């Protein structure tokens, strides 16, 4: 569950978005969704290819730890350096990150049936689309939920680490249920926040950086929502 400071990572956040062109906003959000979708597609493709060509050998290899930990380091690097990276470099690093996540997620094909993975993916996609659409269109200010969602996220990470040693199925189920709620909330919250920080006066570089970090934010929301739902609904081999 790689994540980052969701407020500090956004470059050039304006205090007021008044006067932004609606057409520019739509293009900006569409670019975010396009990059996010390409990242998810790349992750899925790499995961399937890794599973098919390496089999269980990669699971037993020490390299698996590299592929599991490398995405965490890279996502922190991108979020910390986004203000100094060019838009092109940020996009390249985002896709490298998505590919590395794909390698680490290849393990799910050893645990769950391909049919259930496909079913949960489409359920996750439909849920994400509905939640993001609501976050984009709602007039309700969701900013007040940010602190609670972040606290929930920290709690999930801590509980997941503890359960690595306890191996409790009851705790795993509880984490998954809470996780679905947290990442569902973050999907709507982040969509509204990304819409709010758009500024039609931004230059091309700043807008490009915002698009990449926005795509990364929603990508993380989707991947984690998918994984939590898979743990709840997936049929194990």
C-alpha positions in Angstrom: 0.0 0.0 0.0 2.5 2.6 -1.2 1.4 6.1 -0.4 2.7 9.6 0.1 1.8 13.0 1.6 -1.3 13.8 -0.4 -1.1 17.6 0.2 2.6 18.3 0.1 3.1 16.4 -3.2 1.0 18.6 -5.3 3.2 21.2 -7.1 2.1 24.8 -7.5 -1.2 24.5 -5.5 -3.1 27.8 -5.9 -5.0 29.3 -3.1 -8.0 30.2 -5.4 -9.0 28.6 -8.6 -11.4 31.4 -9.7 -11.5 32.1 -13.4 -10.2 28.6 -14.5 -11.5 27.7 -18.0 -14.0 24.8 -17.9 -12.5 23.3 -21.0 -9.0 23.4 -19.6 -10.3 21.7 -16.4 -11.9 18.9 -18.4 -8.7 18.4 -20.5 -6.6 18.4 -17.3 -8.8 15.8 -15.6 -9.0 13.7 -18.7 -5.2 13.6 -18.9 -5.1 12.4 -15.3 -7.6 9.6 -16.0 -5.8 8.6 -19.2 -2.4 8.3 -17.5 -3.9 6.5 -14.5 -5.7 4.0 -16.8 -2.5 3.4 -18.8 -0.6 2.8 -15.5 -3.2 0.3 -14.4 -3.1 -1.4 -17.8 0.7 -1.6 -17.7 0.5 -3.1 -14.2 -1.9 -5.8 -15.3 0.1 -6.7 -18.4 3.4 -6.9 -16.4 1.7 -9.0 -13.7 0.3 -11.5 -16.2 3.6 -11.8 -18.1 5.6 -12.2 -14.9 3.3 -14.9 -13.7 3.4 -16.8 -17.0 7.2 -16.6 -17.6 8.6 -16.9 -14.1 6.0 -19.1 -12.3 6.6 -19.8 -8.7 10.3 -19.4 -9.0 10.2 -15.7 -8.5 8.2 -16.1 -5.3 11.1 -18.1 -3.8 13.7 -15.8 -5.1 15.3 -13.0 -2.9 14.6 -10.7 -6.0 11.0 -10.7 -5.0 11.8 -8.5 -2.0 13.5 -6.1 -4.4 10.4 -5.9 -6.6 8.2 -5.5 -3.6 10.2 -2.7 -1.9 11.4 -0.8 -5.0 7.9 0.6 -5.8 7.7 2.0 -2.3 11.0 3.8 -2.6 10.1 5.1 -6.1 6.7 6.5 -5.1 8.3 8.4 -2.3 11.0 9.7 -4.6 8.4 10.9 -7.2 6.3 12.7 -4.6 9.3 14.3 -2.9 10.9 15.5 -6.1 7.9 16.3 -8.2 8.6 20.0 -8.1 12.0 19.6 -9.6 11.3 16.9 -12.2 10.4 17.7 -15.7 6.9 16.6 -16.8 8.5 14.0 -19.1 10.7 12.5 -16.4 7.8 12.4 -14.0 5.7 10.5 -16.6 8.5 8.1 -17.2 9.0 7.4 -13.5 5.3 6.9 -13.1 5.2 4.2 -15.7 8.4 2.6 -14.3 6.6 2.5 -10.9 3.5 0.9 -12.5 5.6 -1.8 -14.1 7.4 -2.6 -10.8 4.0 -2.8 -9.1 3.0 -5.3 -11.8 5.9 -7.5 -11.0 5.0 -7.5 -7.3 1.3 -8.1 -8.0 2.1 -11.2 -10.1 1.8 -13.1 -6.8 -2.0 -12.7 -6.8 -2.2 -15.2 -9.7 -0.6 -17.8 -7.4 -3.2 -17.2 -4.7 -6.5 -16.4 -6.5 -8.2 -17.9 -9.6 -7.9 -15.9 -12.8 -11.7 -15.7 -13.0 -12.1 -14.2 -9.6 -9.3 -11.7 -10.3 -11.1 -10.6 -13.5 -14.4 -10.3 -11.7 -13.0 -8.3 -8.9 -11.1 -6.0 -11.3 -14.3 -5.0 -13.1 -16.1 -4.5 -9.8 -13.3 -2.3 -8.6 -13.3 -0.4 -11.9 -17.0 0.2 -11.7 -16.8 1.3 -8.1 -13.9 3.6 -8.7 -15.6 5.2 -11.7 -18.8 5.9 -9.7 -16.8 7.2 -6.6 -14.6 9.4 -8.7 -17.5 10.8 -10.7 -19.3 11.6 -7.4 -16.2 13.3 -6.1 -15.9 15.4 -9.2 -19.6 16.5 -9.4 -20.6 16.8 -5.7 -21.1 20.2 -4.2 -20.3 18.9 -0.8 -16.8 19.9 0.5 -15.0 16.6 1.2 -11.8 18.3 2.6 -12.9 17.7 6.2 -12.7 13.9 5.6 -9.0 14.0 4.6 -7.6 13.8 8.2 -9.9 10.9 9.1 -9.1 9.0 5.9 -5.3 9.5 6.4 -5.6 8.2 10.0 -7.5 5.2 8.6 -4.8 4.6 6.1 -2.0 4.7 8.8 -4.1 2.3 10.9 -4.4 -0.1 7.9 -0.6 0.0 7.3 0.2 -0.6 11.0 -2.4 -3.4 11.4 -1.1 -5.1 8.2 2.4 -5.1 9.5 1.3 -6.5 12.8 -0.7 -9.2 11.0 2.4 -10.3 9.1 3.4 -11.9 12.4 0.0 -12.8 13.8 -1.4 -14.2 10.6 -4.9 -13.8 11.9 -7.7 -14.4 9.3 -10.1 -12.4 11.4 -7.8 -9.4 11.5 -7.1 -9.7 7.8 -10.8 -9.6 7.1 -11.2 -6.6 9.3 -8.3 -4.8 7.6 -9.9 -5.5 4.2 -13.3 -4.2 5.2 -11.9 -1.0 6.6 -9.5 -0.7 3.7 -12.4 -0.8 1.2 -14.1 2.1 3.1 -10.9 4.1 3.3 -9.9 3.8 -0.3 -13.4 4.4 -1.5 -13.4 7.6 0.5 -10.0 8.6 -0.8 -11.1 8.1 -4.4 -13.8 10.7 -4.0 -11.7 12.9 -1.8 -8.7 12.9 -4.1 -10.8 13.5 -7.2 -12.3 16.6 -5.7 -8.9 17.8 -4.4 -7.3 17.3 -7.8 -10.1 19.2 -9.4 -9.8 22.0 -6.9 -6.0 22.6 -7.4 -6.4 23.1 -11.2 -5.3 26.6 -12.2 -5.7 27.8 -15.8 -2.8 30.2 -15.2 -0.3 27.4 -14.7 2.4 26.9 -17.3 2.7 23.7 -19.2 5.4 22.3 -16.9 3.4 22.8 -13.7 0.2 21.4 -15.3 2.2 18.4 -16.5 3.5 17.7 -13.0 0.0 18.0 -11.5 -1.3 15.6 -14.1 1.4 13.0 -13.2 1.0 13.3 -9.5 -2.8 13.2 -9.9 -2.6 10.1 -12.0 -0.3 8.5 -9.4 -2.7 9.5 -6.6 -5.8 7.9 -8.3 -3.7 4.9 -9.4 -2.8 4.2 -5.8 -6.4 4.6 -4.8 -7.6 2.1 -7.5 -4.9 -0.5 -6.9 -5.4 -0.5 -3.2 -9.2 -0.6 -3.6 -8.8 -3.6 -5.9 -6.5 -5.4 -3.5 -8.8 -4.9 -0.6 -11.8 -6.2 -2.6 -9.8 -9.1 -3.9 -8.9 -10.2 -0.3 -12.7 -10.1 0.6 -14.2 -11.5 -2.6 -11.4 -13.4 -4.4 -11.7 -17.2 -4.8 -8.4 -18.8 -3.6 -6.8 -21.6 -5.6 
